[in-house]
Amino acid sequence: MGFEEEYQIFMNTHLLARTGERLRRLEEGDNHAEMLFLKQVWWPSFHQFRYLHPEYEVDDFKDGKRYLDFAYIRPAIRICLEIDGYGPHLKNISRWQFSDSLERQNQLVIDGWTVIRFSYDQVKEKPRRCQQIVQQVIGRWLGDDLDQTSLSFLEKEVLRLAIRKGEDISPIEVEKYLKLSDKTVKKVLSQLVDKKMLIPASGVMRVRSYRLGDQVNHPI
């Protein structure tokens, strides 16, 4: 299925699971910026919404409730993703509100959250850069997970390079990174393609670049 179908399933699943204020926030929120983020940043990066929660409720440091635009949650991983608009409400923000916003972010970090913030303009005008940032921050955790797999040392290092870069990698880059011969690099890349960890991204007879494959992206 494409983005529109998966998006509707994603939203309906969360709507059905919520009640009270959590449901109202999801139903009545102005979600244009959030939908643009999903369409231009998240979907092209992962092609699914697993582990992602919109309008996620957290306890406020003042014993109230706050809501995150998106929360990505897995065991031992909590990432807050915020999309900040720029409009009259932001230009007219008071000193107290500005301080409160900073305190809110600090408290999330203290509570173990990784906080990633994008402006609406970044999402709209520079989606590829936003994709790279999201892939890199989530890939950092995924890179740790590689230690639990049965891949060889060289295979893990190639995948970590691709995860950190957040975009296609070339055989020459791998050669320089691992300081290996082109023959050895070709063998490792071929093994990762066979395991569906990498997919040829350009070239036919001679592959010029590779991207992360389904076996790496799908656990995200």
N, C-alpha and C positions, 0 to 999 in steps of 0.2 A: 504494500500500500504506500501511497505518497503522503506528503506532509499533511494535507488537509484532512484526510481520513484519520491518520494517526493522532492528529491534534484533537479532533473531536472525541475520539476514544479516550485520550489522555484527560481531557477536561471533564467528560462525563463520569469517568471513574472517580475522580476526586470530588465532584459534585455529589454523587451518590453516597460517598463515604462521610460527608460532613453534615453538621447540624449547627444551629445557633449562629454566633458571630463569624465563625470560620466559614460557614456556608454563605452568609451574607456578603462577606468580603470577596469571595470568589465570584458570586453572581453579579454584584453591583460595581465592582472595581473597574476603573478605566484601564483596560489591559492592552491598549494599542502598543505601547512600548514593549510590554512583556511578550506579546505575540510576535512582534517584529524580532525580538531577541531569539525566540524559539525558531522562527522561520529562517532567519539569516545567519544565525550563529550556531545554535545548538543542533538543529536538524542536519545541516551540512557536515557537522563534525561527527555525529554519532548515529544518525538515522533511526533513533528511537528515544523514548523518554523514561527509560527504566531508572529507578532510584531518584527521580526528580519530582519535587513537590512544589506546586504554585501556592503563593500566599500562605507560607508556612508559619504557624503560630509558635512563638517562643515566649518564655517568661521574661518580663521586663525587670531591670535591676531595681525598679521602684515598686516591685510586687504587682505590676500590672501585666498586660499582654502587648506584644508587638508582633508585626507580621513582616516576614522577609518576602521579597519578590519571588525568589526561588531558593529552595534548599536541596542540595544533592547529598543524600544520606546513605551510607553503607556502614557496615561494622568498622568502627574506629575512624570513620571519615565523616566530617560534617563541613560542607562548603556552602557558604551564603553567597548568592549571586544577586546583585542589586543593579537596576537600571534607573539612573537618575535623569529626570527631565530637566530642562532649563526653561523656566517660564516665570510669570509674575510672582507665583507663590515662592519661588526660590530667590528671586531678586529682592523680594520684600521680607525675607526671613529675618527674624530678630536675632540679637546676640544670644539670647537665652536659647532659642530654637537651634541655632548653629552649635552651641556648646552641647546641647542635649543630643544632637545627632552624632557628634564626636564621641560622647560618653557611651551612646548606644553601641557604636562600632567597637569601641575599646572593650566593652563588657562581653560582646560576642567573642572577641579574640581571647579574653581571659577564660571564657567558658569552653574554649577548645575549638572554636569555629575558625575556618579559613575564610576571610572576607574578600570577595572580588567585586569591584564596582566598575560599571561602564556608564558613560553618558549616552543619552538617546542619540546624539549626533555620531558618536563612535559606532554604535550599532547600525545606524542607517548608512553612514558614509564609509566606514572602514570595517565591514563585517569580517573580512579575512583576517585582519589583525586580531579582532576579538576572538575568532575561532582558534587562532594559535595560542592565545593566552589561556583560554578554557582548556584546550587539549593539553597544554603544558602543565597546568596546575593539577588537573586530574591525572595526567600521565605520570606525574611524580609519584602518586600513590600506586598506580598500576605498575610502575617500574619496580617498586618494592615487592609487589606480588610476584614478579618474575622469578624471584629467588625461590619461590615455592614450586616452580615447574621443573620438568625433566629436561629442559633445553640445555644445550652445551653452553659453556662460558662465552664463546664467541657469538653464538646466536643471541644470548641475552644482551650482550653489549651492543650488538647491531640494533636490536629493538629499543634499547634505552636511548641510543642516538636518535632514532626516529621519533620516539616519544618526546624527548627534550626539544628537538627541533620543531615539532608540530607541523611539519610539512614533508613533501617528498624528499627522499635522500638518493644520492647517486652512488654508483660503485666506487668512483674516485674519492668521494667523501669518506666512505667506509675504509678504503685503503689507507688514507691519511690518518684517520681516527685510530685505527687498530695497528697501523704500521705493518701491514701484511701485503703479500704479493697479490696481483690481480687474480691469479688462478685460485688462491685460497679464498679470496673474497667472493668470487663467482660461485664457488662451491657452497659457502655459507648462505649466500643470498638464495641460491637455488633450493637449499634445504628448507629455508623459511617460507619460500613460495609453496613448496610441496606441503608444508604444514599449515598453509593458509594464514600464516602470521604476517606475510608480506604479499602485496599484489603488484605486478608490473604496472607502472603509471604512464610510461612513455616508451616508445620504441616497439618494434615488432620482432624482427630478426635479431636485433641487438638491443636489449633493454637498457635504457639510459637512466631511468629513475624508478624508485619503488615507493609505495605508500603502505601504511599499516593495514592489515587485512582484517577480515571478520572475526577471526579467533582472538584478536587483540581488542578490537572495538566493542564486540558484543557484550563482554562482561561489564563494560562501563554501564 
